[in-house]
Amino acid sequence: MPTFEFTFVIDGLDPEDPGVEDALFDAGCDDATIAVQHGALTLSFAREATSYLDAVLSAYQSLNAAGAKPVRFEPDFLVTASDIAARASMSKAAISLYERGHRGQGFPKPVARITTANPLWDWFEVAYWLHKTSKIGFEELQAAMISRSVCSSASRNLSFEQTLQSVKSDLASLP
């Protein structure tokens, strides 16, 4: 069974509480590394599952069972050109050529930090374009959609059931 890696940033648990690790372990987060990074409590999972979706949603459910509230999900769906290159197993130079329209048309426009030297793209939009141009497979496209949907749900404080419905709806919209 494949192992999928991802991270949740959570609220609702006190990292100073001596019982927090046991609570997370007992709730099914025994495959996560707990850390405090930049003041935020994070759980980095290496979860075995039949699919990326099953891995992410089962981890989300385990966090809820422990009383944790996911507020962010990584890998983030906002990416730099370097992130795009790494995720697509391509060179940064190739991504730059796509971005400037020198290798194909229709590469997505950045969605944030547009006026800076390091703009951000929506990874799902880029993954969709890369999939349409046969640069990445459908599984990578699905993972991009799942990451964007779960990150959006977590930042909006949706319940597990609402997140599950959101992810399923988003995946059903894929071509």
Contacts in CASP RR format, 6 or more apart in sequence:
PFRMAT RR
TARGET T0000
AUTHOR 0000-0000-0000
METHOD contacts of the structure
MODEL  1
MPTFEFTFVIDGLDPEDPGVEDALFDAGCDDATIAVQHGALTLSFAREAT
SYLDAVLSAYQSLNAAGAKPVRFEPDFLVTASDIAARASMSKAAISLYER
GHRGQGFPKPVARITTANPLWDWFEVAYWLHKTSKIGFEELQAAMISRSV
CSSASRNLSFEQTLQSVKSDLASLP
1 48 0 8 1.000
1 49 0 8 1.000
1 50 0 8 1.000
2 48 0 8 1.000
2 49 0 8 1.000
2 50 0 8 1.000
3 46 0 8 1.000
3 47 0 8 1.000
3 48 0 8 1.000
4 45 0 8 1.000
4 46 0 8 1.000
4 47 0 8 1.000
4 48 0 8 1.000
4 49 0 8 1.000
4 52 0 8 1.000
4 55 0 8 1.000
4 56 0 8 1.000
5 44 0 8 1.000
5 45 0 8 1.000
5 46 0 8 1.000
5 47 0 8 1.000
6 44 0 8 1.000
6 45 0 8 1.000
6 47 0 8 1.000
6 55 0 8 1.000
6 56 0 8 1.000
6 59 0 8 1.000
6 73 0 8 1.000
6 74 0 8 1.000
6 75 0 8 1.000
6 147 0 8 1.000
7 42 0 8 1.000
7 43 0 8 1.000
7 44 0 8 1.000
7 45 0 8 1.000
7 73 0 8 1.000
7 74 0 8 1.000
7 75 0 8 1.000
8 42 0 8 1.000
8 43 0 8 1.000
8 45 0 8 1.000
8 59 0 8 1.000
8 60 0 8 1.000
8 63 0 8 1.000
8 68 0 8 1.000
8 70 0 8 1.000
8 72 0 8 1.000
8 73 0 8 1.000
8 74 0 8 1.000
8 154 0 8 1.000
9 40 0 8 1.000
9 41 0 8 1.000
9 42 0 8 1.000
9 70 0 8 1.000
9 71 0 8 1.000
9 72 0 8 1.000
9 73 0 8 1.000
9 74 0 8 1.000
9 154 0 8 1.000
10 41 0 8 1.000
10 42 0 8 1.000
10 43 0 8 1.000
10 63 0 8 1.000
10 68 0 8 1.000
10 69 0 8 1.000
10 70 0 8 1.000
10 71 0 8 1.000
11 41 0 8 1.000
11 68 0 8 1.000
11 69 0 8 1.000
11 71 0 8 1.000
12 67 0 8 1.000
12 68 0 8 1.000
12 69 0 8 1.000
13 20 0 8 1.000
13 23 0 8 1.000
13 24 0 8 1.000
13 41 0 8 1.000
13 66 0 8 1.000
13 67 0 8 1.000
13 68 0 8 1.000
14 20 0 8 1.000
15 34 0 8 1.000
15 36 0 8 1.000
15 41 0 8 1.000
20 34 0 8 1.000
21 34 0 8 1.000
23 66 0 8 1.000
23 67 0 8 1.000
24 32 0 8 1.000
24 34 0 8 1.000
24 43 0 8 1.000
24 62 0 8 1.000
24 63 0 8 1.000
24 66 0 8 1.000
24 68 0 8 1.000
26 66 0 8 1.000
27 62 0 8 1.000
27 63 0 8 1.000
27 65 0 8 1.000
27 66 0 8 1.000
27 67 0 8 1.000
28 62 0 8 1.000
28 65 0 8 1.000
28 66 0 8 1.000
29 43 0 8 1.000
29 45 0 8 1.000
29 59 0 8 1.000
29 62 0 8 1.000
29 63 0 8 1.000
29 66 0 8 1.000
31 45 0 8 1.000
31 46 0 8 1.000
31 47 0 8 1.000
31 48 0 8 1.000
32 43 0 8 1.000
32 44 0 8 1.000
32 45 0 8 1.000
32 46 0 8 1.000
32 47 0 8 1.000
32 59 0 8 1.000
33 43 0 8 1.000
33 44 0 8 1.000
34 41 0 8 1.000
34 42 0 8 1.000
34 43 0 8 1.000
35 41 0 8 1.000
35 42 0 8 1.000
35 43 0 8 1.000
35 44 0 8 1.000
36 42 0 8 1.000
40 72 0 8 1.000
43 59 0 8 1.000
43 63 0 8 1.000
43 68 0 8 1.000
45 55 0 8 1.000
45 59 0 8 1.000
47 55 0 8 1.000
47 56 0 8 1.000
47 58 0 8 1.000
47 59 0 8 1.000
48 55 0 8 1.000
49 55 0 8 1.000
49 58 0 8 1.000
52 139 0 8 1.000
52 142 0 8 1.000
52 143 0 8 1.000
52 146 0 8 1.000
53 142 0 8 1.000
53 146 0 8 1.000
53 167 0 8 1.000
53 171 0 8 1.000
56 73 0 8 1.000
56 146 0 8 1.000
56 150 0 8 1.000
57 160 0 8 1.000
57 163 0 8 1.000
57 164 0 8 1.000
57 167 0 8 1.000
60 70 0 8 1.000
60 150 0 8 1.000
60 160 0 8 1.000
60 163 0 8 1.000
61 160 0 8 1.000
63 69 0 8 1.000
63 70 0 8 1.000
64 70 0 8 1.000
64 159 0 8 1.000
64 160 0 8 1.000
69 157 0 8 1.000
70 150 0 8 1.000
70 154 0 8 1.000
71 154 0 8 1.000
71 155 0 8 1.000
71 157 0 8 1.000
72 151 0 8 1.000
72 154 0 8 1.000
72 155 0 8 1.000
73 147 0 8 1.000
73 150 0 8 1.000
73 151 0 8 1.000
73 154 0 8 1.000
74 151 0 8 1.000
75 87 0 8 1.000
75 123 0 8 1.000
75 147 0 8 1.000
76 123 0 8 1.000
76 147 0 8 1.000
76 151 0 8 1.000
77 122 0 8 1.000
77 123 0 8 1.000
77 124 0 8 1.000
77 144 0 8 1.000
77 147 0 8 1.000
77 148 0 8 1.000
77 151 0 8 1.000
77 152 0 8 1.000
78 111 0 8 1.000
78 112 0 8 1.000
78 120 0 8 1.000
78 121 0 8 1.000
78 122 0 8 1.000
78 123 0 8 1.000
79 87 0 8 1.000
79 120 0 8 1.000
79 121 0 8 1.000
79 122 0 8 1.000
79 123 0 8 1.000
79 126 0 8 1.000
80 118 0 8 1.000
80 119 0 8 1.000
80 120 0 8 1.000
80 121 0 8 1.000
81 92 0 8 1.000
81 95 0 8 1.000
81 96 0 8 1.000
81 99 0 8 1.000
81 118 0 8 1.000
81 119 0 8 1.000
81 121 0 8 1.000
82 92 0 8 1.000
83 123 0 8 1.000
84 90 0 8 1.000
84 95 0 8 1.000
84 121 0 8 1.000
84 123 0 8 1.000
84 126 0 8 1.000
85 91 0 8 1.000
85 92 0 8 1.000
85 94 0 8 1.000
85 95 0 8 1.000
87 123 0 8 1.000
87 127 0 8 1.000
87 140 0 8 1.000
88 95 0 8 1.000
88 126 0 8 1.000
88 127 0 8 1.000
88 130 0 8 1.000
88 135 0 8 1.000
88 136 0 8 1.000
88 140 0 8 1.000
90 135 0 8 1.000
94 103 0 8 1.000
97 103 0 8 1.000
98 104 0 8 1.000
98 107 0 8 1.000
99 107 0 8 1.000
101 107 0 8 1.000
104 133 0 8 1.000
106 129 0 8 1.000
107 126 0 8 1.000
107 129 0 8 1.000
108 121 0 8 1.000
108 122 0 8 1.000
108 125 0 8 1.000
108 126 0 8 1.000
108 128 0 8 1.000
108 129 0 8 1.000
109 121 0 8 1.000
110 119 0 8 1.000
110 120 0 8 1.000
110 121 0 8 1.000
111 120 0 8 1.000
111 121 0 8 1.000
111 122 0 8 1.000
111 125 0 8 1.000
112 119 0 8 1.000
112 120 0 8 1.000
113 119 0 8 1.000
113 120 0 8 1.000
122 148 0 8 1.000
123 144 0 8 1.000
123 147 0 8 1.000
123 148 0 8 1.000
124 141 0 8 1.000
124 144 0 8 1.000
124 145 0 8 1.000
124 147 0 8 1.000
124 148 0 8 1.000
126 144 0 8 1.000
127 136 0 8 1.000
127 140 0 8 1.000
127 141 0 8 1.000
127 143 0 8 1.000
127 144 0 8 1.000
127 145 0 8 1.000
128 141 0 8 1.000
128 144 0 8 1.000
130 136 0 8 1.000
130 140 0 8 1.000
130 141 0 8 1.000
131 137 0 8 1.000
131 138 0 8 1.000
131 140 0 8 1.000
131 141 0 8 1.000
141 174 0 8 1.000
142 171 0 8 1.000
142 174 0 8 1.000
145 170 0 8 1.000
145 171 0 8 1.000
145 174 0 8 1.000
146 167 0 8 1.000
146 170 0 8 1.000
146 171 0 8 1.000
148 170 0 8 1.000
149 163 0 8 1.000
149 166 0 8 1.000
149 167 0 8 1.000
149 170 0 8 1.000
149 171 0 8 1.000
150 163 0 8 1.000
150 167 0 8 1.000
152 166 0 8 1.000
153 162 0 8 1.000
153 163 0 8 1.000
153 166 0 8 1.000
153 167 0 8 1.000
154 163 0 8 1.000
158 166 0 8 1.000
END
